[in-house]
Amino acid sequence: MSEMNVANVAAVDADSREFLVFSLGEEEYAIDILKVQEIRGYENVTRIANAPDFIKGVTNLRGVIVPIVDLRIKFHLDKVEYGGQTVVIVVNVGQRVVGIVVDGVSDVMTLTPEQIKPAPEFGVTLSADFLSGLGSLEDRMLVLVDIDKLLTSEEMALVESVKE
């Protein structure tokens, strides 16, 4: 009996995915940990003329010019404040590196396929196109963001043109 349980646990672990959990306002979001390169404190960035307001500018990260996108502005949060908890999650999207500004990072969570539900069609601050689902863990609900789709979408195409 115990051998079968061990096999089931192993099967669950194989399909599990790890997500970095971050907050934007009152909501908790999560992105695939494999997309994350590093987490840094927010530093001043060089503004880009005529960029949309959610593109804070660019920063030099060890010789690589990285566009910085403030997801709080992108998701139309009421209050966007820069403080000690404000961080930049540096992610790899396609062939480029992009920094996303969030209110804070809380932890890394492992979700099994059973804990990931389909994304709702309504009631979330961002388009369902950019959601890969909802992660439910006991009393927490995580909005799972497909960071590739979000940052390579047409409205974010400026990220591409900034880099060229």
C-alpha positions as CSV (number, residue, x, y, z in Angstrom):
1,M,0.0,0.0,0.0
2,S,2.7,2.5,0.9
3,E,4.6,1.8,-2.3
4,M,1.6,2.9,-4.4
5,N,1.3,6.2,-2.4
6,V,5.0,6.9,-3.1
7,A,4.4,6.3,-6.8
8,N,1.4,8.7,-6.8
9,V,3.4,11.4,-5.0
10,A,6.2,11.0,-7.6
11,A,3.7,11.3,-10.5
12,V,2.3,14.5,-9.0
13,D,5.7,16.0,-8.5
14,A,6.7,15.4,-12.2
15,D,3.8,17.5,-13.4
16,S,4.1,20.2,-10.8
17,R,5.3,23.7,-11.7
18,E,7.0,26.3,-9.6
19,F,5.7,29.9,-9.7
20,L,7.2,33.1,-8.2
21,V,4.4,34.9,-6.3
22,F,4.2,38.7,-6.4
23,S,1.7,41.3,-5.4
24,L,0.1,44.1,-7.3
25,G,-2.2,46.0,-5.0
26,E,-4.4,43.6,-3.2
27,E,-4.0,40.8,-5.7
28,E,-1.5,38.0,-5.8
29,Y,-0.1,37.0,-9.1
30,A,2.4,34.3,-10.1
31,I,4.7,33.7,-13.1
32,D,6.6,30.6,-14.1
33,I,9.8,30.5,-12.0
34,L,11.8,29.3,-15.1
35,K,11.2,32.7,-16.7
36,V,12.7,34.6,-13.8
37,Q,16.4,35.6,-14.1
38,E,16.7,37.6,-10.9
39,I,14.9,39.9,-8.4
40,R,16.3,43.4,-7.7
41,G,15.4,46.5,-5.8
42,Y,13.8,49.3,-7.8
43,E,16.4,51.8,-9.0
44,N,16.0,54.9,-11.1
45,V,15.7,54.2,-14.8
46,T,16.4,56.3,-17.9
47,R,13.1,57.5,-19.3
48,I,12.4,57.0,-23.0
49,A,10.7,59.8,-24.9
50,N,7.2,59.1,-26.1
51,A,7.0,55.8,-24.3
52,P,3.6,54.7,-22.8
53,D,3.5,55.6,-19.1
54,F,3.7,51.9,-18.0
55,I,7.2,51.7,-19.6
56,K,9.3,53.4,-16.9
57,G,12.4,53.4,-19.1
58,V,15.5,51.3,-19.4
59,T,18.3,50.3,-17.1
60,N,21.7,48.9,-17.6
61,L,22.0,45.4,-16.2
62,R,25.6,44.2,-16.4
63,G,26.0,45.7,-19.9
64,V,22.5,44.7,-21.1
65,I,19.9,47.5,-21.7
66,V,16.7,46.2,-20.1
67,P,13.3,47.9,-20.6
68,I,11.5,48.3,-17.3
69,V,7.7,47.8,-17.4
70,D,5.6,48.9,-14.3
71,L,2.8,46.3,-14.2
72,R,1.0,48.3,-11.5
73,I,0.5,51.1,-14.1
74,K,-0.3,48.6,-16.8
75,F,-3.0,47.0,-14.7
76,H,-4.4,50.4,-13.7
77,L,-3.9,50.2,-10.0
78,D,-5.1,53.2,-8.0
79,K,-1.9,53.8,-6.0
80,V,1.5,53.3,-7.5
81,E,4.1,54.0,-4.8
82,Y,7.8,53.2,-4.9
83,G,9.1,52.0,-1.5
84,G,11.3,49.5,0.2
85,Q,9.1,46.6,-0.9
86,T,9.0,47.6,-4.6
87,V,11.0,45.2,-6.6
88,V,11.9,44.5,-10.3
89,I,11.5,41.0,-11.4
90,V,14.0,40.4,-14.3
91,V,12.5,37.9,-16.7
92,N,13.6,36.2,-19.9
93,V,10.9,36.6,-22.6
94,G,11.7,35.2,-26.0
95,Q,15.2,36.4,-26.9
96,R,15.1,39.4,-24.6
97,V,15.4,40.4,-21.0
98,V,12.7,42.7,-19.4
99,G,12.2,44.0,-15.9
100,I,8.7,44.2,-14.4
101,V,8.0,46.4,-11.4
102,V,5.7,44.9,-8.8
103,D,4.7,45.9,-5.2
104,G,6.6,42.9,-3.7
105,V,7.6,39.3,-4.0
106,S,6.3,36.9,-1.4
107,D,7.4,33.3,-2.1
108,V,7.8,30.5,-4.6
109,M,4.9,28.0,-4.7
110,T,4.7,24.6,-6.3
111,L,1.3,24.0,-8.0
112,T,0.1,20.6,-9.2
113,P,-2.1,20.5,-12.3
114,E,-5.1,19.9,-10.0
115,Q,-4.5,23.2,-8.3
116,I,-4.5,25.2,-11.5
117,K,-8.0,26.2,-12.7
118,P,-8.9,27.7,-16.1
119,A,-8.8,31.5,-16.1
120,P,-12.2,33.3,-15.8
121,E,-13.4,35.4,-18.7
122,F,-14.2,38.4,-16.5
123,G,-13.5,40.2,-13.3
124,V,-9.7,40.3,-13.5
125,T,-7.7,43.4,-14.2
126,L,-6.0,42.1,-17.2
127,S,-7.2,40.4,-20.4
128,A,-7.8,36.7,-20.2
129,D,-5.3,36.3,-23.1
130,F,-2.5,36.9,-20.7
131,L,-3.7,34.5,-18.0
132,S,-2.7,30.9,-17.9
133,G,-5.1,30.1,-15.1
134,L,-5.9,30.5,-11.4
135,G,-3.8,28.7,-8.8
136,S,-5.7,27.8,-5.7
137,L,-3.9,26.9,-2.5
138,E,-5.9,26.5,0.7
139,D,-7.0,30.1,1.4
140,R,-5.0,31.8,-1.4
141,M,-5.9,32.4,-5.0
142,L,-3.1,33.2,-7.4
143,V,-3.6,34.8,-10.8
144,L,-1.2,32.9,-13.1
145,V,0.2,35.3,-15.7
146,D,1.6,34.1,-19.0
147,I,4.5,36.6,-19.0
148,D,5.5,35.7,-22.5
149,K,2.1,36.6,-24.0
150,L,1.8,39.7,-21.8
151,L,5.2,41.2,-22.7
152,T,5.1,40.2,-26.4
153,S,1.6,41.3,-27.0
154,E,0.8,44.1,-29.5
155,E,0.3,46.8,-26.9
156,M,3.7,45.9,-25.4
157,A,5.3,45.9,-28.8
158,L,7.2,49.0,-27.8
159,V,9.4,46.8,-25.6
160,E,10.5,45.3,-28.8
161,S,11.1,48.6,-30.6
162,V,12.9,50.1,-27.6
163,K,15.4,47.2,-27.7
164,E,16.1,47.4,-31.5
